[in-house]
Amino acid sequence: MKNISKTYSGNQVLKNVSLTIKEGEIHGLVGENGAGKSTLMNILFGMPVIHSTGGFEGEILFDGKTCNPKSPTEAMEMGIGMVHQEFMLIPGFTITENIKLNRENTKPTTLSKVLGPKLEKLNFTKMKEDAKNALNKLNMTVDEYLPVAGLPVGYMQFIEIAREIDKSNLKLLILDEPTAVLTESEADQFLDVIQNLSNMGIAILFITHRLDEIKQVTDSITILRDGSLVKSIPTSEIDIIEMAKLMVGREITSTTSDKKDIDSDTSPYLELKDLYVDMPGERVKGVNLQIRKGEILGLGGLAGQGKIGIANGIMGLYPTKGSILKDGKEMPLNNPREMLNNAVAFLSEDRKGVGLLLDEPIDFNIAFTSLEIQEKFINKIGPFKIVDSKSIKFHAEKIIKDLDIRCTGPNQYTRFLSGGNQQKVCIARALTLNPDILLVSEPTRGIDIGAKKLVLDTLVKLNQELNMTIIITSSELAELRQVSDRIAIISEGKVHTILPPDASDEAFGLAMAGEDIDKVVS
Ligand SMILES: Nc1ncnc2c1ncn2[C@@H]1O[C@H](COP(=O)(O)OP(=O)(O)OP(=O)(O)O)[C@@H](O)[C@H]1O
């Protein structure tokens, strides 16, 4: 890609960016949220959003020939595949149907011989065989006839890749943040797969915010900042700290909070008694927990063990049994609105389903829940209620600055924000509720290293300055250890053990595996 520039309604998001990738090479593309990574890849894959917004400037050469894919179909014909940040699978279809979608195998019938190929029959045996083959290449043992709906998110990612590698002419595979939704062990398996694909001669363009993965698996990297190329360099010649510095243009230090001793004699601020949550894939099976006022409690554990289900259950988003007491008062179960009324706010791990209003501006998205639930930003004149747009805008401007949301201003529609910046808008919305208890799930998933620090710093600041009680659920143990006062490890739907953040790696490892940790902890 040579001297690529792209403008979205007057806003230049790529400035003369060049990028080269060789056959079979694994090339990392890194940069802060909004740096222009997805846009660059969308250009290469011929995404309609590029061409419906005036196209781009610059030149693309593929296999030595000038090309300009005007649609994903054209890109695919050339041998380019792409797995997007958001899944593009059809839930009601089986794994095989999703892998073979639009490329179904058919076999002739008596009618088709006379009336043409449109009347050919689907060749299910061949389709199943191909799907199985693609899954095998990824070391996946899942049954190909299962429907995609209800599968754990990690599986979905592998199915998307299986779909790409089933294409026989695949030469270059673009992966936009493929590991953001994977657990650590799934991500490791995934990196092996990438290595295998590269050994097969397929070039990989890999976008991720996990710089350790970039270091581990790529041959070379390109760093973007604010739409410009900062550097392209062989990975062996740069370390992670330097990468982070080049991405954000400044040094990144890690977040730490002053850990508080939790006095178990004081009465709990939030108490969960025998909590059961029927969240598919993350069932909670009898959790008892006491959280003190002003505490940051971390919830850790392996995927599928129930840690994610706890906050979802407290919020009433999945059928829940047991009891939840806030400051000694019994909370209604299965009633999200009542939880919000009781000043409990939730930032969901489900980025797609978090309910951003994509065709509304940033400021309204930030204010929306507070407006609905708390009647904030409303002026009452006699019997009339008038939305105070000025204060909504003012509030948004402040929080955009605080969380460093990269946008053209509070009026910009959230649809046009990069993925990470959309996530920050969700955080801003939860904070606007000014809750007593903030539940945050995977708060830094998919956001860049600079923004990650900002989010964690914000949580620590809210806790210190407002004495806000925070329950943070995360698959990244390092992140939990940085900010939590105590960390509860969830295994098989129950609290396996509660550890101090400075407990040994061994203790955390054993607890996560559901093993007895007494020996190491003492
Ligand atoms: N369809 C669009 N219309 C207008 N602006 C857009 C559109 N898509 C992206 N942008 C803007 O282009 C810039 C680059 O966004 P892009 O999605 O390429 O960033 P990114 O580096 O992939 O970020 P992330 O890591 O958050 O996914 C951002 O400022 C974004 O707001």
PDBQT file of the ligand as one rigid body, heavy atoms in Angstrom, charges set to zero:
ROOT
HETATM    1  N1  LIG A 601     -17.530   5.493   8.723  1.00  0.00    +0.000 N 
HETATM    2  C1  LIG A 601     -16.839   6.492   9.280  1.00  0.00    +0.000 A 
HETATM    3  N2  LIG A 601     -17.237   7.777   9.139  1.00  0.00    +0.000 NA
HETATM    4  C2  LIG A 601     -16.544   8.787   9.706  1.00  0.00    +0.000 A 
HETATM    5  N3  LIG A 601     -15.436   8.638  10.440  1.00  0.00    +0.000 NA
HETATM    6  C3  LIG A 601     -14.976   7.380  10.625  1.00  0.00    +0.000 A 
HETATM    7  C4  LIG A 601     -15.644   6.239  10.050  1.00  0.00    +0.000 A 
HETATM    8  N4  LIG A 601     -14.967   5.123  10.410  1.00  0.00    +0.000 NA
HETATM    9  C5  LIG A 601     -13.910   5.544  11.155  1.00  0.00    +0.000 A 
HETATM   10  N5  LIG A 601     -13.907   6.895  11.264  1.00  0.00    +0.000 N 
HETATM   11  C6  LIG A 601     -12.904   7.701  11.986  1.00  0.00    +0.000 C 
HETATM   12  O1  LIG A 601     -11.637   7.366  11.461  1.00  0.00    +0.000 OA
HETATM   13  C7  LIG A 601     -10.647   7.365  12.486  1.00  0.00    +0.000 C 
HETATM   14  C8  LIG A 601      -9.877   6.067  12.436  1.00  0.00    +0.000 C 
HETATM   15  O2  LIG A 601     -10.731   5.017  12.854  1.00  0.00    +0.000 OA
HETATM   16  P1  LIG A 601     -10.306   3.488  12.782  1.00  0.00    +0.000 P 
HETATM   17  O3  LIG A 601     -11.530   2.675  13.059  1.00  0.00    +0.000 OA
HETATM   18  O4  LIG A 601      -9.575   3.244  11.522  1.00  0.00    +0.000 OA
HETATM   19  O5  LIG A 601      -9.295   3.415  14.018  1.00  0.00    +0.000 OA
HETATM   20  P2  LIG A 601      -8.544   2.156  14.660  1.00  0.00    +0.000 P 
HETATM   21  O6  LIG A 601      -7.094   2.496  14.681  1.00  0.00    +0.000 OA
HETATM   22  O7  LIG A 601      -8.936   0.917  13.952  1.00  0.00    +0.000 OA
HETATM   23  O8  LIG A 601      -9.106   2.195  16.152  1.00  0.00    +0.000 OA
HETATM   24  P3  LIG A 601      -9.523   0.992  17.218  1.00  0.00    +0.000 P 
HETATM   25  O9  LIG A 601      -8.256   0.471  17.779  1.00  0.00    +0.000 OA
HETATM   26  O10 LIG A 601     -10.301   1.739  18.262  1.00  0.00    +0.000 OA
HETATM   27  O11 LIG A 601     -10.341  -0.009  16.472  1.00  0.00    +0.000 OA
HETATM   28  C9  LIG A 601     -11.378   7.617  13.791  1.00  0.00    +0.000 C 
HETATM   29  O12 LIG A 601     -11.209   8.969  14.141  1.00  0.00    +0.000 OA
HETATM   30  C10 LIG A 601     -12.829   7.348  13.463  1.00  0.00    +0.000 C 
HETATM   31  O13 LIG A 601     -13.671   8.177  14.221  1.00  0.00    +0.000 OA
ENDROOT
TORSDOF 0
